[in-house]
C-alpha cells in the first residue's frame, strides 16, 4: 500500500495485558484465514477473519467485538471508522508478541490514508520500536460493520438450535483427525428426531430434536474445529449456514447443502 498519510493521525496507548488479549484473538482468527481485518471507531473494535471474496460470498467468518478501551486508549475522537488489514496474521502475531516480554506501557501511532485505511501502526516502548504496514485495501473491510454482523447473525432467524457438550465436541475433533484431508467435511444428520454429527464411516449421536424433518447437511471440518471449546456450545442452524454466537465472538460456517 502506498504510504499517503491523511492530515490527521491517531496516537494510542496499550498495556502489555491489552496487547496479550489482542494477540490471543489474532492467533485464534488465523485458523480461519491468514487475513485479519480490524475496524476501529470511537466505541468499539471489530476484528474478523473470513474465507470468501465479499460479504455476499463468505464460506466462513469469525469475529470478535471489543469496547475500544479494552484494547487501546486513543487520545482523540475518530471521525470515521479506521480499517486495518493484515494479509499475514501469523507474522503480525509473531512480531508484536516480542513487546510483551518488556511489561512496559506501549505507545503508538495510527497513520491512515485518504480512504481511512491504515498505512501503518507504530508500536514502541523504551526498548523497542515496531512498525506494522497495512496491506492493500479490500472491499469487505468497509462492507462489514458491527450492525451488519448483528443483522446477519440474528439468532431469531435461525431454523433451530442445539447444544453440543464439551466432551462431544472433543470427540468429534478427535475422530475427525483420523482421516483429515484438506477438503474433509462433517455431516449433520437429523433422522427420526435424532441429531448426529460425523463422517461417512462414523457418527456421534448428539441429542433429540423436535419438529424438524429428516435432513442432512454438510460443512467443512476445518472450520468446525475452530469453535471455541466451552462446557456447552450452542449451535444455531440457518438455511445456508451454522452459527456459534456468544457475547464477544461469532463463528459462521457456510453449509454445502441447505435444509
C-alpha positions in Angstrom: 0.0 0.0 0.0 1.4 3.5 -0.8 2.1 5.5 2.3 -0.1 8.6 1.7 -0.8 10.0 5.1 -4.0 11.8 5.9 -3.8 15.2 7.6 -4.6 13.6 10.9 -3.2 10.5 12.7 -4.1 8.9 16.0 -1.9 8.3 19.0 -2.7 5.5 21.3 -1.5 3.7 24.4 -1.7 0.0 25.2 -0.7 -2.1 28.2 1.0 -5.5 27.7 -2.1 -7.1 29.1 -4.2 -5.4 26.4 -1.8 -6.5 23.7 -1.8 -10.1 25.0 -5.6 -10.1 24.8 -5.5 -8.7 21.2 -2.9 -11.3 20.1 -4.8 -14.2 21.6 -7.7 -13.3 19.3 -5.4 -12.9 16.3 -3.9 -16.3 16.9 -7.5 -17.8 17.1 -8.6 -16.0 13.9 -5.8 -17.1 11.7 -7.2 -20.6 11.9 -9.9 -19.3 9.6 -7.7 -17.4 7.2 -4.3 -15.6 7.3 -6.0 -12.2 6.7 -7.0 -10.2 9.7 -9.2 -7.1 9.5 -9.8 -4.5 12.2 -12.5 -1.9 12.1 -11.9 0.8 14.8 -14.3 3.5 15.8 -14.9 5.7 18.8 -16.6 3.0 20.9 -15.6 -0.4 19.6 -13.2 -2.6 17.7 -14.5 -5.3 15.3 -11.8 -7.8 14.3 -12.5 -10.7 11.9 -11.2 -13.2 9.5 -13.1 -14.8 6.7 -12.9 -17.1 3.7 -14.6 -15.7 0.5 -14.5 -12.9 -2.0 -17.0 -10.5 -0.5 -19.6 -10.1 2.3 -22.2 -11.7 -0.1 -19.9 -14.7 -0.8 -18.5 -15.9 2.5 -17.7 -19.5 3.2 -16.5 -19.0 6.8 -16.5 -15.9 9.1 -15.3 -15.5 12.6 -15.2 -12.2 14.6 -14.6 -10.7 18.0 -16.1 -7.4 19.2 -14.5 -5.3 21.9 -15.1 -2.0 23.6 -12.2 0.0 22.2 -10.8 0.8 25.6 -10.4 -2.9 26.3 -7.6 -3.0 23.7 -6.2 0.6 23.4 -6.6 4.1 24.6 -6.9 6.6 21.6 -6.2 10.2 22.5 -8.7 11.9 20.2 -12.0 11.3 18.5 -12.1 9.0 15.5 -14.3 10.8 12.9 -14.7 7.9 10.5 -14.1 4.1 11.1 -10.5 3.1 10.6 -9.8 -0.1 8.6 -6.6 -2.1 9.1 -5.8 -5.1 7.0 -3.1 -7.6 7.7 -2.5 -10.2 5.0 -0.4 -12.3 7.3 -1.9 -12.6 10.8 0.7 -15.2 11.8 3.5 -12.7 11.1 1.6 -10.0 12.9 1.3 -12.2 16.0 4.9 -13.2 16.0 6.1 -9.6 15.5 4.0 -7.9 18.2 4.4 -10.7 20.7 8.0 -9.5 21.2 6.7 -6.4 23.0 5.0 -8.4 25.8 8.4 -9.5 27.3 9.2 -6.0 28.5 6.0 -5.5 30.5 6.1 -1.7 29.7 3.3 0.6 28.5 3.2 0.7 24.7 2.8 4.0 22.9 1.8 4.0 19.3 0.5 5.9 16.3 -2.0 5.0 13.6 -1.4 6.6 10.2 -4.3 6.5 7.8 -4.7 7.3 4.1 -7.5 9.4 2.4 -9.9 6.4 2.4 -9.4 5.7 6.1 -7.3 2.6 5.6 -4.3 2.2 7.8 -1.0 2.9 6.2 0.8 1.7 9.3 0.7 1.1 13.0 3.7 2.0 15.1 4.3 0.4 18.5 7.1 1.4 20.8 8.3 1.2 24.4 11.6 2.3 25.9 13.4 -0.6 24.3 11.8 -1.5 21.0 10.1 0.2 18.1 7.9 -1.8 15.6 6.1 -0.6 12.5 3.3 -2.7 11.0 2.4 -1.8 7.4 -1.2 -2.1 6.4 -2.0 -4.4 3.4 -3.8 -3.4 0.3 -7.5 -2.4 0.8 -10.2 -4.9 0.2 -13.9 -4.0 -0.2 -15.1 -6.3 2.7 -13.1 -4.1 5.1 -15.7 -1.3 4.7 -18.7 -3.6 3.8 -18.8 -5.1 7.3 -19.6 -3.3 10.5 -21.0 -4.4 13.8 -24.6 -3.7 12.8 -24.1 -5.9 9.7 -22.7 -8.7 11.8 -25.6 -8.5 14.2 -28.2 -8.4 11.4 -26.7 -11.4 9.6 -26.3 -13.4 12.8 -29.6 -12.7 14.4 -30.5 -16.0 16.1 -34.2 -15.2 15.9 -33.9 -16.0 12.2 -32.4 -19.5 12.8 -34.4 -22.6 11.9 -33.5 -24.4 15.1 -30.6 -24.8 17.6 -29.0 -27.4 19.7 -26.4 -27.7 22.4 -23.1 -29.6 21.9 -21.3 -30.6 25.1 -17.5 -30.1 25.5 -16.9 -33.9 25.6 -18.9 -34.4 22.4 -17.1 -31.6 20.7 -13.7 -33.0 21.7 -14.8 -36.5 20.5 -15.8 -35.2 17.1 -12.5 -33.4 16.7 -10.6 -36.5 17.8 -12.4 -38.8 15.4 -12.1 -36.2 12.6 -8.3 -36.3 12.9 -8.2 -40.0 11.9 -8.9 -39.1 8.2 -8.2 -35.4 7.8 -7.9 -34.5 4.2 -7.7 -30.8 3.2 -11.3 -30.7 2.0 -12.8 -33.1 4.6 -16.4 -32.4 5.6 -18.7 -33.3 8.5 -22.3 -34.4 8.2 -25.1 -33.1 10.4 -27.9 -35.6 10.2 -31.4 -35.5 11.6 -33.1 -38.9 11.3 -36.3 -39.8 13.2 -35.9 -36.8 15.5 -32.3 -37.7 16.4 -29.4 -35.3 15.6 -25.9 -36.7 14.9 -22.6 -35.3 13.6 -20.0 -37.4 11.9 -18.4 -38.6 8.7 -19.3 -41.4 6.2 -17.9 -44.2 8.4 -18.9 -42.9 11.8 -21.3 -40.6 13.6 -21.9 -39.4 17.2 -25.5 -39.0 18.5 -25.9 -35.6 20.0 -29.5 -35.0 21.0 -33.1 -35.5 20.1 -34.8 -32.7 18.3 -38.5 -32.0 17.6 -40.4 -30.5 14.7 -37.6 -30.8 12.2 -37.9 -33.0 9.1 -35.2 -35.6 8.4 -32.4 -33.9 6.6 -28.6 -34.0 6.1 -26.3 -31.0 5.8 -22.6 -30.8 5.1 -19.9 -28.3 6.3 -16.1 -28.1 6.2 -14.5 -29.9 9.1 -11.6 -27.4 9.4 -13.8 -24.5 10.2 -16.0 -26.5 12.6 -12.7 -27.3 14.5 -12.2 -23.6 15.2 -15.2 -23.4 17.5 -14.0 -22.1 20.9 -14.3 -25.0 23.3 -16.8 -24.4 26.2 -18.7 -26.6 28.6 -21.8 -26.1 26.4 -21.6 -24.9 22.8 -24.8 -23.6 21.4 -25.2 -24.0 17.6 -27.8 -22.2 15.6 -28.8 -23.7 12.2 -29.9 -21.3 9.5 -31.0 -22.1 5.9 -27.4 -21.8 4.5 -25.1 -21.7 7.5 -24.5 -22.8 11.1 -23.6 -20.2 13.7 -21.9 -20.2 17.1 -22.8 -16.9 18.8 -21.6 -15.6 22.1 -21.2 -12.2 23.8 -17.8 -11.5 22.4 -17.4 -13.7 19.3 -19.3 -15.3 16.4 -18.4 -18.1 14.1 -20.4 -18.6 10.9 -19.8 -21.7 8.6 -21.5 -22.0 5.3 -23.2 -25.3 4.6 -22.7 -27.1 1.3 -26.4 -28.1 1.3 -29.5 -26.4 2.7 -32.3 -27.7 4.8 
